[in-house]
Amino acid sequence: MLFCTVLPSHAQIKEVGDGGPGPVKAEHLTAELTSLAPQIAAGGSLQAGLVLTIEEHWHVYWVNAGDSGEPPHITWTLPQGITVGPMQFPAPQRLPLGPLMDFGYEDQVAFPVLLTAAPGTKPGKVHLDAKVTWLVCAAVCLPGRAHLGMDVDVVPGPLAAPPTVGALGEAVTGLPKPLPASMSVSAVGDSKQLLITLKTGSNEQDAEFYPFDPEIIDNAADQQIDSLDDGIKIWLTRSPDTASGPLPKALHGLVELSSTEAYEFTVPVVQGVVTPPTLAAKKATNTSSSPDLNAFSAIGLAFLGGLLLNLMPCVFPVLFLKGLALVNSSGEEKSRQRAHGLVYTLGIVVSFWVIVAALLILRAGGRELGWGFQLQSPGFVAVLASLVFFLGLSLAGQFELGLSLTSTGGDLAQKPGLAGSFFTGILATVVATPCMAPLMGAAVGYALAQPAWLTFIVFTALGLGLALPYLALTMQPQWTRFLPKPGAWMETLKQATAVPLFGTAIWLTWVYAQLYARDGINRMVPLLACYLILAIAGWALGKWPARWGSGIAAVLLILFAIALPLRKITIETLTWEPYTQANFDAARASGHPVFIDFTAAWCLSCQVNEKAVLQSAEVESTLITGHVVVLKADWTQYDPVITRELSALGRSGVPTYVIYPPGKVSNPDVLPEFLTKAVVLNAIKKDSKPMGTP
């Protein structure tokens, strides 16, 4: 946002003031031009400034307005020999509204400017003329303008420094200062966060950061701090609009330490890994009674966590299948049983290595990922859910999945049995990804903050813990005598283990829908259809087992089923046409209801209403299905057509929302400035009926 440009949207607002210093009353504020003294010395300077006194619940903006808004601006007409420096902005305050955040001022604010008289300026009274523009906002935003000015006496010789009193004097005294040489600041960033470390030489208990540049941070996100003995750390969330791109080369910002102490700085941003503040705080508060986690304890916790992972509902059925295989193969050679245990373990460990390698590569590329990062991919979740559901069908008795997939039944002495054991190890790892067993969290969190070699060791311990129960039974085949003898109970228990798998499939379906926040319900339908087709494929395998025809048909059905949730769905989206007289007339003539959104980029209330209500799935779906013509009247820049329409509606600012029922002569229904989904949905329902319809 360039504050040196007069917004043309201000042209439609009545100008107040006659060129005098004021104060002059405008809508919702009073503007005044003042100075610390009536005189300026030739060759000297004088502090002047714009003072805005704002009505309660209204506000004006800082140089970076935040998520919306525009700062005040002065255009000067100056006599010869007089120059004016840029308008200076005191430290602002955070102004939240819904999910957005602005930076600005309430009550009263003074913006100092430094007047300078060139040496040799002719003594006498001179007049400084100022055209002032601003944006004042509450529930609605109104541009304003004033014609102000002030007389100053130019006198020869130096003058004593005037007292810094009043609103202007307080602003001059409290202006942010450049960071002194005795202090230092650094900034580290990754794909999600920025970490500022400010060293002031003393313990700081509070801090607030304001960026001078837009779209650097998520303005509404909480800023977490960590007090240091010689300064403070501030964690900032990167703006979602720029987080996917490269880091900013430098960070230009303002840190406010108290109401009277604020510093401005520009610091290079260094690429790195930003430790989350919760972990940093935990590490900072560790004592001898609660020692830091080290490599050996992390490896031990990972091993125990992997062991407990076997009891998780998504993993236990796989382990149960291997147990059944051992019971049924008790007469096989011990060497073959041990080979199966080792190959099963190898399948698990190799799978963990592949996952960790992918995780480290993505993190090295700037992605902040952790255990279970695969579940952030809708495609992976859909395939995993389908696999779990299909395996559940087999366990429930619909069909026998066969040796090549689950290693249950059959002749374990044959070569495919080893391949089956390796695949089962992979399967155990894949279905374990949604789970986090006790003790795993601390170990995984430690591992991901360590060098790659140590990360691999910790995850190898996790895999060995997962493989241990089956590996131990194969290494000591005599322990299988403690297992129940084969019988009908095995089939019943096998079918019972299908229940946790079906539960896992339901949960994964919910996860899949959550990955499409705006369209989760519609996205669930192809996945549910996938389950139906998988059930048909399972029925074919059970009806005609061990036949080529049924096998080929089942494979084709499975491929078709999995393709359903993976395909890109084309969903009808809402298209807002720009408001023009021609578009408005055509919309009224269409016989459909017409919804007009009078908005502006600098209007925070407009942005909140649009993000929270108008862009919600419920409202957009209702507008689409109701065949409502939607027009966006953008008032960011001056538009005489939009201005006339606002006046005709009895409104002088934005946001304004109006629905015209069907018909060329229907009366508009003006909605409130603050929208809710219920207000909009009820209005659409009411105004979608032609005039005279009950």
C-alpha positions in Angstrom: 0.0 0.0 0.0 1.5 3.4 -1.1 0.5 6.1 1.3 1.9 8.8 -1.0 -1.1 8.4 -3.4 -4.5 10.1 -2.9 -7.2 7.5 -3.2 -9.6 8.5 -5.9 -12.4 6.8 -4.0 -12.2 9.8 -1.6 -13.5 12.1 -4.4 -17.1 11.3 -3.7 -16.9 12.4 0.0 -17.8 15.9 0.9 -14.7 17.9 1.8 -14.7 19.6 5.2 -12.5 22.6 6.2 -11.7 25.9 4.6 -7.9 25.8 4.6 -7.5 26.7 8.3 -5.9 24.6 11.0 -9.2 23.3 12.4 -10.3 21.4 14.3 -13.0 20.5 11.6 -15.7 17.9 12.1 -16.1 15.1 9.6 -18.0 11.8 9.8 -16.9 10.0 12.9 -13.7 12.0 13.6 -12.3 15.5 14.0 -9.2 16.6 12.1 -6.7 19.3 13.1 -3.4 20.6 11.8 -1.1 21.8 14.6 2.5 22.5 15.5 4.7 22.6 18.6 5.4 26.3 18.1 4.1 29.2 15.9 7.5 30.1 14.6 10.3 28.4 12.6 13.8 29.7 12.2 15.3 30.1 8.7 17.7 27.2 8.4 15.8 25.4 11.2 13.0 22.9 11.6 9.6 22.6 13.4 7.5 19.7 14.4 4.0 19.9 13.0 1.4 17.2 12.6 -2.1 15.9 11.9 -4.2 15.1 14.9 -7.3 12.9 14.5 -9.8 12.6 17.3 -11.9 9.5 16.6 -15.4 8.6 17.8 -15.8 5.6 20.0 -15.7 2.2 18.2 -14.2 3.7 15.1 -10.6 3.6 14.0 -8.1 4.8 11.4 -5.0 2.9 10.1 -1.3 2.6 10.4 1.1 2.7 7.4 0.5 -1.0 6.9 -3.2 -1.3 7.6 -3.0 -5.1 8.1 -5.6 -7.3 6.3 -7.5 -4.3 4.9 -7.6 -0.5 5.1 -5.6 2.5 4.0 -3.5 5.0 6.1 -4.1 8.7 6.2 -2.3 10.9 3.7 -1.5 14.6 3.3 -0.8 16.4 0.0 0.9 19.7 0.7 1.1 23.0 -1.2 4.1 24.8 0.3 5.6 28.3 0.0 9.1 28.7 -1.4 11.8 27.7 1.0 9.6 25.4 3.1 9.8 21.6 2.8 7.9 18.9 4.7 9.2 15.4 5.6 7.2 12.2 5.3 4.3 11.7 7.7 5.4 9.6 10.7 3.3 6.9 12.3 3.3 6.1 16.0 3.3 2.5 17.1 -0.2 1.1 16.3 -2.4 -1.4 18.1 -4.0 -4.7 16.9 -7.6 -4.3 15.7 -9.2 -7.7 15.4 -12.4 -8.4 13.5 -13.5 -12.0 13.0 -10.7 -14.0 11.5 -8.8 -10.9 10.3 -6.6 -8.3 11.9 -5.9 -4.7 11.2 -3.3 -2.3 12.6 -4.4 1.2 13.5 -5.5 3.6 16.1 -8.6 4.4 18.2 -9.6 7.4 20.3 -6.9 9.9 19.3 -3.7 9.8 17.2 -1.2 12.4 16.0 0.9 11.9 12.9 4.1 14.2 13.2 5.7 15.8 10.1 8.9 17.8 10.2 8.8 21.2 8.6 12.2 22.6 7.4 12.9 26.2 6.4 15.9 26.6 4.0 18.6 29.1 5.1 17.9 32.5 3.7 14.1 32.0 3.7 12.5 35.4 3.7 11.1 36.2 7.2 7.4 36.7 7.6 4.2 34.7 7.8 3.8 31.9 5.3 0.8 29.6 4.7 1.0 25.8 4.4 -1.9 24.3 2.6 -2.8 20.6 3.2 -5.3 18.2 1.5 -5.9 15.4 4.0 -7.5 12.0 3.2 -8.3 9.1 5.5 -10.4 6.0 5.9 -12.4 5.6 9.1 -13.9 2.2 9.9 -16.2 0.4 12.4 -18.9 -1.9 11.1 -18.6 0.1 7.8 -15.8 2.0 6.3 -16.0 5.6 5.1 -13.4 7.6 3.2 -13.0 11.2 4.3 -11.2 14.3 3.2 -10.4 17.7 4.7 -8.9 20.9 3.5 -6.6 22.2 6.2 -3.8 24.6 6.5 -1.7 26.6 9.0 0.3 29.8 9.2 3.9 29.8 10.4 6.1 32.7 11.1 9.6 32.5 9.6 12.1 34.3 11.8 15.8 34.8 11.6 18.3 33.2 13.9 18.0 30.0 16.0 15.1 29.4 18.3 14.9 27.5 21.6 13.4 24.0 21.3 9.6 24.2 22.0 8.1 22.0 24.7 6.7 18.7 23.5 3.2 18.9 24.9 -0.3 17.9 23.9 -1.2 15.1 21.6 1.4 16.1 19.0 4.2 16.3 21.7 3.2 12.9 23.1 3.4 11.4 19.6 6.8 12.9 18.8 8.2 11.7 22.1 6.8 8.2 21.6 7.7 7.7 17.9 9.5 4.4 17.2 13.2 4.8 17.2 15.9 3.1 15.0 17.4 0.1 16.7 20.4 1.4 18.7 23.9 0.0 18.2 23.8 -1.5 21.7 21.0 -3.9 20.6 20.9 -6.6 17.9 18.2 -8.5 16.1 18.2 -11.6 13.9 15.5 -13.5 12.0 15.3 -17.1 11.0 12.5 -18.5 8.8 11.1 -21.7 7.3 8.0 -22.5 5.3 5.6 -21.8 8.2 7.2 -19.5 10.7 9.6 -16.6 11.3 11.6 -16.3 14.5 12.9 -12.9 15.7 15.5 -12.8 18.4 15.9 -9.3 19.8 18.8 -8.7 22.2 18.3 -5.5 24.2 20.7 -6.3 27.1 17.9 -6.6 29.6 15.1 -9.1 30.3 12.0 -8.3 28.3 8.6 -9.6 29.3 6.4 -8.4 26.5 6.7 -7.6 22.8 4.5 -7.0 19.8 5.7 -7.1 16.2 4.2 -5.1 13.3 5.5 -5.6 9.7 5.8 -2.6 7.4 5.3 -4.8 4.4 1.9 -6.5 3.7 1.5 -10.3 3.3 4.6 -11.1 5.3 2.9 -12.6 8.4 -0.5 -14.0 9.3 -1.7 -10.8 10.9 -4.4 -12.4 13.0 -2.2 -15.3 14.3 -1.1 -15.1 17.9 2.5 -14.0 18.4 4.2 -16.2 20.9 7.1 -14.9 22.9 9.9 -16.3 25.1 11.6 -14.0 27.5 15.4 -14.1 27.6 17.8 -12.7 30.2 19.1 -10.3 27.6 16.1 -9.8 25.3 13.1 -11.7 23.8 12.1 -14.1 21.1 9.0 -13.6 19.0 7.5 -16.4 16.8 5.5 -15.2 13.8 3.3 -17.3 11.5 4.0 -16.6 7.8 1.1 -15.3 5.7 -0.8 -18.1 4.0 -0.7 -16.1 0.8 3.1 -16.2 0.6 4.1 -19.2 2.8 4.4 -21.5 -0.3 6.9 -19.1 -1.9 10.5 -18.2 -1.0 11.3 -16.5 2.3 11.5 -12.7 2.2 15.0 -11.5 1.8 14.6 -9.0 4.7 12.1 -8.3 7.4 11.2 -4.6 7.9 9.2 -4.2 11.1 8.5 -2.5 14.3 8.8 -4.1 17.7 6.9 -2.5 20.6 8.2 -3.4 24.0 6.0 -1.1 25.9 3.6 1.9 25.4 6.7 4.2 25.4 9.3 2.0 23.8 9.3 0.8 20.2 12.1 0.1 17.7 12.1 0.0 13.9 14.6 -2.3 12.1 15.3 -4.1 8.9 17.1 -7.5 9.2 18.0 -10.2 6.7 16.0 -13.4 7.0 18.1 -16.6 7.2 16.7 -19.9 6.0 16.5 -22.5 8.8 14.3 -24.7 10.9 12.2 -22.7 13.4 11.7 -24.7 16.6 8.1 -24.4 17.7 7.7 -22.2 20.7 6.1 -24.9 22.8 9.1 -27.2 22.3 11.5 -24.3 22.9 9.7 -23.3 26.1 9.7 -27.0 27.3 13.4 -27.2 26.7 14.1 -23.9 28.4 12.2 -25.1 31.6 13.9 -28.5 31.8 15.7 -29.0 35.2 17.9 -31.8 36.6 14.7 -33.6 37.8 13.5 -33.6 34.2 16.5 -34.2 32.0 16.6 -33.5 28.2 15.7 -36.4 26.0 19.0 -37.9 24.6 19.7 -40.3 21.8 19.7 -43.5 23.9 16.4 -42.6 25.6 14.8 -41.6 22.3 15.9 -45.0 20.8 14.5 -46.8 23.8 11.2 -44.9 23.7 10.9 -45.5 19.9 11.4 -49.3 20.4 8.8 -49.5 23.2 6.4 -47.3 21.1 6.8 -49.6 18.1 6.0 -52.6 20.4 2.9 -50.9 21.7 1.9 -50.0 18.1 1.0 -53.7 17.6 -2.0 -53.1 19.9 -3.4 -50.3 17.8 -6.7 -51.1 16.0 -5.1 -50.5 12.6 -2.1 -52.8 13.2 -3.4 -55.6 15.4 -5.4 -57.4 12.7 -2.2 -57.7 10.6 -0.3 -59.1 13.5 -3.2 -61.5 14.2 -3.0 -62.8 10.6 0.7 -63.6 11.1 -0.1 -65.3 14.4 -2.7 -67.5 12.6 0.0 -68.4 10.0 2.3 -69.6 12.8 -0.4 -71.7 14.4 -1.2 -73.3 11.1 2.5 -73.9 10.2 3.7 -75.3 13.5 5.0 -78.4 11.7 7.2 -76.5 9.3 11.0 -76.4 9.5 12.3 -74.0 12.1 14.6 -72.4 9.6 11.7 -71.6 7.3 9.8 -70.0 10.2 12.8 -67.9 11.2 13.2 -66.8 7.6 9.6 -65.6 7.5 10.2 -63.6 10.7 13.4 -62.0 9.4 11.7 -61.2 6.0 8.7 -59.7 7.8 11.0 -57.6 9.9 12.9 -56.5 6.8 9.7 -55.4 5.2 8.8 -53.2 8.2 12.3 -51.7 8.5 12.7 -51.0 4.8 9.2 -49.4 4.7 10.2 -47.1 7.6 13.4 -46.2 5.9 11.5 -45.2 2.7 9.1 -43.1 4.7 11.9 -41.4 6.7 13.9 -40.7 3.5 10.9 -39.1 1.8 10.2 -37.1 5.0 13.8 -35.8 5.3 13.9 -34.9 1.6 10.7 -32.9 1.8 11.9 -31.2 5.0 15.2 -30.3 3.4 13.1 -28.6 0.7 11.5 -26.3 3.3 8.4 -28.4 4.1 7.5 -28.7 7.8 6.3 -32.3 8.1 6.1 -34.9 10.8 5.1 -38.5 11.4 1.9 -39.3 9.4 2.6 -36.6 6.8 1.3 -39.0 4.2 -2.2 -38.4 5.6 -2.0 -34.8 4.3 -2.3 -36.3 0.8 -6.0 -37.0 -0.2 -4.8 -39.6 -2.7 -2.8 -41.5 -0.1 -5.7 -41.4 2.4 -8.1 -42.7 -0.2 -5.8 -45.6 -1.2 -5.1 -46.5 2.4 -8.8 -46.4 3.4 -9.6 -48.6 0.4 -6.9 -51.1 1.4 -8.1 -51.2 5.0 -11.7 -51.7 3.9 -10.8 -54.4 1.5 -8.7 -56.2 4.1 -11.6 -55.9 6.5 -13.9 -57.6 3.9 -11.5 -60.5 3.7 -11.2 -60.9 7.5 -15.0 -60.8 7.8 -15.2 -63.9 5.6 -16.4 -62.5 2.3 -13.3 -64.0 0.5 -9.8 -65.4 1.2 -7.3 -62.7 0.3 -4.7 -65.3 -0.6 -1.1 -66.0 0.2 0.4 -63.3 -2.0 -1.2 -60.5 0.0 -1.6 -61.5 3.6 0.6 -64.7 3.9 -2.3 -66.4 5.7 -2.8 -70.1 5.0 -1.2 -72.0 2.2 2.2 -73.6 2.1 4.7 -71.4 3.9 7.5 -73.6 2.6 7.1 -72.2 -0.9 9.0 -69.2 -2.2 5.9 -66.9 -2.5 5.5 -67.3 1.3 8.6 -65.2 1.9 7.4 -62.5 -0.6 4.1 -62.6 1.3 5.9 -62.1 4.6 7.8 -59.1 3.2 4.6 -57.6 1.8 2.9 -58.1 5.2 5.7 -56.1 6.8 5.1 -53.3 4.3 1.3 -53.6 5.0 1.9 -53.4 8.8 3.9 -50.2 8.3 1.4 -48.6 5.9 -1.6 -49.2 8.2 0.4 -48.0 11.1 0.9 -44.5 9.7 -2.4 -43.2 11.0 -1.5 -44.4 14.6 0.6 -42.8 17.3 1.2 -45.2 20.1 2.2 -44.2 23.6 5.9 -43.1 24.0 6.1 -42.6 20.2 5.5 -38.8 20.3 8.5 -37.8 22.3 10.8 -40.1 20.3 9.6 -39.0 16.9 9.7 -35.3 17.9 13.3 -35.8 19.0 14.3 -37.7 15.9 13.0 -35.1 13.5 15.2 -32.4 15.1 18.4 -34.5 14.8 20.9 -35.2 12.0 19.7 -37.6 9.4 21.7 -40.6 10.6 20.3 -40.4 14.1 16.7 -39.9 12.6 17.2 -43.2 10.7 18.4 -45.0 13.9 15.4 -43.9 15.9 12.9 -44.9 13.3 14.7 -48.2 12.8 14.2 -48.9 16.5 10.5 -48.0 16.0 10.3 -50.5 13.2 12.1 -53.2 15.2 9.7 -52.7 18.1 6.7 -53.1 15.6 8.2 -56.4 14.2 9.3 -57.8 17.6 6.3 -60.0 18.6 6.2 -62.0 15.4 10.0 -62.1 15.1 10.3 -63.4 18.6 7.8 -66.2 17.9 9.6 -67.3 14.7 13.0 -67.2 16.5 11.7 -69.4 19.3 9.1 -71.7 17.6 8.7 -73.7 20.8 6.8 -70.6 22.2 4.0 -71.3 19.8 2.9 -74.2 22.0 1.6 -71.6 24.4 -0.8 -70.4 21.6 -4.2 -72.1 21.3 -4.5 -75.1 19.1 -6.1 -74.6 15.6 -9.8 -74.9 15.6 -13.1 -73.2 14.7 -12.4 -70.4 17.1 -9.7 -69.1 14.8 -12.3 -68.2 12.1 -14.6 -66.5 14.5 -11.7 -64.4 16.0 -10.5 -63.6 12.5 -13.9 -62.2 11.6 -14.0 -60.2 14.8 -10.7 -58.5 13.9 -12.5 -57.0 10.9 -14.4 -54.7 13.2 -11.4 -52.4 14.1 -10.4 -52.3 10.4 -13.9 -51.2 9.4 -13.7 -48.6 12.2 -10.3 -47.4 10.8 -11.8 -47.1 7.3 -14.6 -44.9 8.7 -12.1 -42.7 10.5 -10.0 -42.4 7.3 -13.1 -41.5 5.3 -13.6 -38.6 7.8 -10.0 -37.6 7.4 -10.4 -37.6 3.6 -13.4 -35.3 3.9 -11.5 -32.9 6.2 -8.7 -32.5 3.6 -11.4 -30.8 1.4 -12.7 -28.3 4.0 -15.0 -26.5 1.6 -16.3 -29.5 -0.2 -15.8 -32.5 2.1 -19.3 -34.0 1.7 -19.1 -34.0 -2.1 -15.6 -35.5 -2.0 -16.8 -38.3 0.3 -19.3 -39.7 -2.2 -16.7 -41.1 -4.7 -14.8 -42.8 -1.8 -18.1 -44.4 -0.5 -18.8 -45.5 -4.0 -15.3 -47.0 -4.1 -16.2 -49.1 -1.0 -19.3 -50.4 -2.7 -17.4 -51.5 -5.8 -14.7 -53.1 -3.6 -17.5 -55.1 -1.9 -18.7 -56.3 -5.3 -15.1 -57.3 -6.2 -14.8 -59.2 -2.8 -18.1 -60.9 -3.5 -16.8 -62.1 -6.9 -13.7 -63.5 -5.3 -15.7 -65.3 -2.7 -18.3 -66.6 -5.1 -15.8 -68.0 -7.6 -12.6 -68.5 -5.7 -9.3 -69.4 -7.4 -10.7 -68.8 -10.9 -9.0 -66.6 -13.5 -12.2 -65.0 -14.6 -13.2 -63.9 -11.2 -9.7 -62.8 -10.4 -9.4 -60.6 -13.5 -12.9 -59.1 -13.0 -12.0 -58.4 -9.3 -8.7 -56.6 -10.3 -10.5 -54.5 -12.9 -13.2 -53.6 -10.4 -10.6 -52.7 -7.7 -8.7 -50.5 -10.2 -11.9 -48.8 -11.2 -13.0 -48.4 -7.5 -9.7 -46.8 -6.5 -9.8 -44.4 -9.5 -13.1 -42.9 -8.3 -11.8 -41.0 -5.3 -8.5 -40.1 -7.1 -10.1 -38.5 -10.1 -10.5 -34.7 -10.1 -14.1 -33.7 -9.5 -15.4 -30.7 -11.5 -17.6 -28.8 -9.1 -19.7 -25.8 -10.2 -18.3 -22.7 -8.6 -19.8 -19.3 -8.0 -18.7 -16.6 -10.4 -19.1 -13.0 -9.3 -19.6 -10.6 -12.2 -18.4 -6.9 -11.8 -21.2 -4.4 -11.1 -21.9 -2.2 -14.1 -25.1 -0.7 -15.1 -25.3 -3.0 -18.1 -24.7 -6.1 -15.9 -27.2 -4.9 -13.4 -29.9 -4.3 -16.0 -29.2 -7.7 -17.6 -29.4 -9.5 -14.2 -32.7 -7.8 -13.4 -34.1 -8.8 -16.8 -33.0 -12.5 -16.3 -35.9 -13.3 -14.1 -33.6 -14.5 -11.3 -32.9 -13.0 -7.9 -29.9 -10.6 -7.9 -27.4 -10.4 -5.0 -25.0 -7.4 -4.9 -22.0 -7.2 -2.7 -20.8 -3.6 -2.3 -17.2 -4.0 -1.0 -13.7 -2.5 -1.1 -10.2 -3.9 -0.6 -9.7 -1.5 2.3 -12.9 -2.5 4.2 -12.1 -5.1 6.9 -15.7 -5.8 7.7 -16.2 -6.6 4.0 -13.3 -9.1 4.0 -14.6 -10.8 7.2 -18.1 -11.2 5.8 -16.8 -12.6 2.5 -14.5 -15.1 4.1 -16.7 -16.2 6.9 -20.1 -16.1 5.2 -20.3 -15.4 1.4 -17.5 -17.8 0.6 -18.8 -20.6 2.9 -19.9 -23.8 1.2 -23.5 -23.5 2.5 -24.0 -20.0 1.1 -22.3 -20.6 -2.2 -24.3 -23.8 -2.7 -27.5 -22.0 -2.0 -26.7 -19.2 -4.4 -25.8 -21.7 -7.1 -28.8 -23.9 -6.7 -31.1 -20.9 -6.4 -29.8 -19.5 -9.7 -29.0 -16.2 -8.0 -27.1 -13.7 -10.1 -24.2 -12.4 -8.0 -22.6 -9.0 -8.7 -19.6 -7.5 -6.9 -19.6 -3.7 -6.7 -15.9 -2.9 -5.9 -15.7 0.6 -4.4 -11.9 0.4 -3.7 -11.5 3.1 -6.4 -14.1 5.7 -7.2 -16.9 4.6 -9.3 -19.8 7.0 -9.9 -22.3 4.3 -10.8 -21.6 2.4 -7.6 -21.8 5.7 -5.6 -25.2 6.5 -7.1 -26.5 3.1 -6.3 -25.3 3.3 -2.7 -27.0 6.7 -2.4 -30.2 5.3 -3.8 -30.1 2.5 -1.2 -29.7 5.1 1.6 -26.1 4.0 2.4 -22.9 6.1 2.4 -20.3 3.4 2.9 -19.4 -0.3 2.6 -20.1 -3.1 3.3 -23.6 -3.0 1.9 -25.4 -6.1 0.8 -28.7 -6.1 -1.2 -30.9 -8.8 -2.8 -33.4 -7.9 -5.6 -36.2 -10.5 -5.8 -37.1 -11.7 -9.4 -38.8 -9.1 -11.5 -37.7 -5.8 -13.0 -39.7 -3.7 -10.5 -39.0 -5.6 -7.3 -37.9 -3.6 -4.3 -34.4 -4.3 -2.9 -33.8 -6.1 0.4 -30.9 -4.4 2.2 -29.1 -6.8 4.6 -27.2 -5.7 7.8 -23.6 -4.8 7.6 -22.5 -7.8 9.7 -23.6 -11.0 8.0 -24.2 -14.4 9.4 -24.9 -17.5 7.4 -28.5 -17.7 8.8 -29.2 -14.1 7.8 -28.0 -14.6 4.2 -29.6 -18.0 3.7 -33.0 -16.8 5.1 -32.8 -13.7 2.9 -32.1 -15.8 -0.2 -35.0 -18.1 0.6 -37.3 -15.1 1.1 -36.2 -13.1 -1.9 -36.0 -15.9 -4.4 -39.8 -15.8 -4.7 -41.3 -13.5 -7.3 -43.2 -10.5 -6.0 -46.7 -11.4 -4.8 -45.7 -15.1 -4.1 -46.7 -16.0 -0.5 
